[in-house]
């Protein structure tokens, strides 16, 4: 029997980074995976956009700081063009100021460049499947950094959240805290399928693309705040 988790064809990847050695390193790591296919490389953001339009890769592995057009602008251009392409941002650990911009631009994930190879491969598969990823340490640092700018959770929830049921709001809180569907299911004593359905309803009702955008909205709305 064929494993349902194995894609019918390889995941097509575009590497976008202005450092040739890093692109070579990524190619060496990803090239060992049978279900991953690197279709092209871009040395700057503008080239990444042009190649995305022409080749329609499944996932763009996007650096942030690049000449001609940075990764945030390139991500926005790809998303605004409504291409069937998802962007996974990779950057150095000290560039937290770019996270919000990248996510608002439509990126489906944000990882540090020192991510272990296995985690990188898993993240690419996750993003290609339509979900989103974010390194926990980056999410934590981001939320800690902007905690003072977040709304007071005691304030009246914004209208956008009023469409959610009590259980859907509860699930959104758990998603914002970084829990997987399986972990949320255990915490709420329901099936993982039920949680998946709730997450789908949350994304649809709030007009969100994926879980990462749900996390950002949950914190920006004051539904949850960083823990001490």
ABEGO torsion letter per residue (X at the ends): XBBAABBABBBBBBBBBABAAAAAAAAAAAAABAABBBABBBABAAAAAAAAAAAGBABBBBBABBBGBBAAAAAAAAAAAGBBBBBBBBBBAAAAAAAAAAAAAGBABBBBAABBAAAAAAAAAAAAAGBBBBBAAAAAAAAAAAAAABBBAABBBBAAAAABBAAAAAAAAAAAAGBBAAAAAAAAGBBAAAAAAAAAAAAAAAGBABAAAAAAAAAAAGABBBBX
